[in-house]
């Protein structure tokens, strides 16, 4: 949350959060997927598709909204995302605008 607070502090007009995993219960998991299944665009030469592991943490959306409000931002867009969630978590893209 401290990193996110610093992001809001440094933003002049907008904050856009994408590929978020929200849940009422904070959880940490190790997520594994194929390297070439992460993100779009061309694959650079010399890379081979393989399993990669990385941390997956859920956030509390209400806490994010409260932080944004405290920093003088309002949520102007909340768009659902498909995939990238574990258990009872859900994905959203959030766009905030400075008041």
N, C-alpha and C positions, 0 to 999 in steps of 0.2 A: 504494500500500500504506500510505503514511503517513496518508492520509485514512481508510482502513478501520481502521487501528490506533486512530486517535482515536475512531472510532465505537464500537469495542469498549470503549475506556477509559471512554467516557461512558455506556454502556449499564448499566442497573441489573440487568436480569433476562434479556432476550432481545435477539437481533440477527436480523433477517430480511433476507435478500438475495434480491431477485427480478430477473428479466430479466437474468441473467448469461450471458455467453458464455465458456466455458472451452476451453482447448486446452493441450497440452504445450508449444507454441511460441507465444510472445507475438507477436501481430500487431496492426497498426493498418490500418484501411481507412476509406474514406469511404463511408457507406451512404446510399442515396437511396430514399425511399419517398414515397407520397402522404400529405399532412398528415392527412387524415381516416382513414387506416389506422393511425394511431398512438394507442393507448389507447382506452378506452371512455367512455361517457357522451355527453351531448348536446353538439352543436357550438354554441359561443356565436355570437350574432348578429354579422354583419359579417365573418366569416371565409370565405374561399374556398378550396376544395380546390386544392392545388398541390404540386409536387415540393418536398421539403425534404431537405437533406443534413446529416448529422451524423457525428461520429467514432464508429467502432465498434472497440473494443479487446477482445482476449481476455485473460483472466486464467488463472493456473495454479491449479487447484482445490487441489492439494496444498499450495501456499503459503498459501492462505486457511485451510485446515484447521489448518496448523501455527501460523499467527498466532492463530487462535481458541483453540487449546489453550494457547498461551503466555499469553493474556489471561484464562485461567480459564473458557473456554466449551467445551461439547461440542455436536456436531451432533446434533440430535434429529429432523431431517426433511430429506430430500433428494429433491426432486420434479423429474421431467423436464419440460422446456418444449419446445414445438413452435414452430419458426420463430425468426427473429431471429439465425440463425447464418450464418457465412460459412466456406467451405472445410471444414477438418477440425474446426471447433469444435463444441461441443455446449452446450445450454442446461440450466441447473438452477436451482431455487429452493432456498436453504439456510436452515434455521432453527437457531439456536444458543441454548442455554440456559446461564446461568451456573451453574457447579458449586457 
